[in-house]
């Protein structure tokens, strides 16, 4: 079983994340935690000095963290983006598409199930931040 999944090259950031409020209050931290309901856009002017953004998922049905991930990746954030909390294996595919590249689930995940989940679909239908070309774009390629 796996407690921390990391899809980034290199080491996982070990620094303990601070709240957005602490980070913006003249902190020298390079790891930030976004709680549900907090606006990820507050971090946009500081992306160049953040190594880790951890997005909290207190319940699997709380989808606000997906929006935070998209906002950060579309703004150019290239650091580690970690989903933590009630992260289920069923969510990994969509979370990866939104830009998450590491996961700290409350309950350990079976590596074989994770691999099967992430490799299940060869094609995708929506445009996203993961760089995969949606099937509709492939269908309309000009040769």
PEHUHU-V228569 format. One record per backbone hydrogen bond with DSSP energy under -1.0 kcal/mol. CO is the residue of the C=O (numbers start at 1). NH is the residue of the N-H. E is the energy in kcal/mol with one decimal. If there is no record, write none. Layout:
# PEHUHU-V228569
co->CO nh->NH e->E
co->CO nh->NH e->E
This chain:
# PEHUHU-V228569
co->2 nh->109 e->-2.4
co->5 nh->103 e->-2.7
co->18 nh->33 e->-3.3
co->19 nh->23 e->-2.6
co->20 nh->24 e->-2.8
co->21 nh->25 e->-1.1
co->23 nh->27 e->-1.2
co->30 nh->51 e->-2.8
co->30 nh->52 e->-1.9
co->31 nh->18 e->-2.2
co->32 nh->54 e->-3.2
co->34 nh->56 e->-2.6
co->35 nh->38 e->-2.2
co->39 nh->42 e->-1.7
co->40 nh->43 e->-2.0
co->43 nh->46 e->-2.3
co->44 nh->47 e->-1.1
co->46 nh->49 e->-2.1
co->47 nh->50 e->-1.2
co->51 nh->80 e->-2.3
co->52 nh->32 e->-2.6
co->53 nh->82 e->-2.6
co->54 nh->34 e->-3.0
co->55 nh->84 e->-2.6
co->57 nh->86 e->-3.4
co->59 nh->62 e->-2.1
co->63 nh->66 e->-1.2
co->64 nh->68 e->-1.6
co->65 nh->69 e->-2.2
co->66 nh->70 e->-2.3
co->67 nh->71 e->-2.6
co->68 nh->72 e->-2.3
co->69 nh->73 e->-2.6
co->70 nh->74 e->-2.9
co->71 nh->75 e->-1.3
co->72 nh->77 e->-2.5
co->73 nh->76 e->-1.5
co->80 nh->53 e->-2.4
co->81 nh->101 e->-2.3
co->81 nh->102 e->-1.5
co->82 nh->55 e->-3.5
co->83 nh->104 e->-3.0
co->84 nh->57 e->-2.8
co->85 nh->87 e->-2.3
co->85 nh->106 e->-2.9
co->88 nh->91 e->-1.7
co->91 nh->95 e->-2.6
co->92 nh->96 e->-2.9
co->93 nh->97 e->-1.8
co->94 nh->98 e->-1.5
co->95 nh->100 e->-2.2
co->101 nh->7 e->-3.4
co->102 nh->83 e->-2.2
co->103 nh->5 e->-2.5
co->104 nh->85 e->-2.1
co->109 nh->2 e->-2.9
co->110 nh->114 e->-2.3
co->111 nh->115 e->-2.5
co->112 nh->116 e->-2.1
co->113 nh->117 e->-2.4
co->114 nh->118 e->-2.5
co->115 nh->119 e->-1.5
co->124 nh->135 e->-3.1
co->134 nh->138 e->-1.5
co->135 nh->139 e->-2.3
co->136 nh->140 e->-1.0
co->138 nh->141 e->-1.2
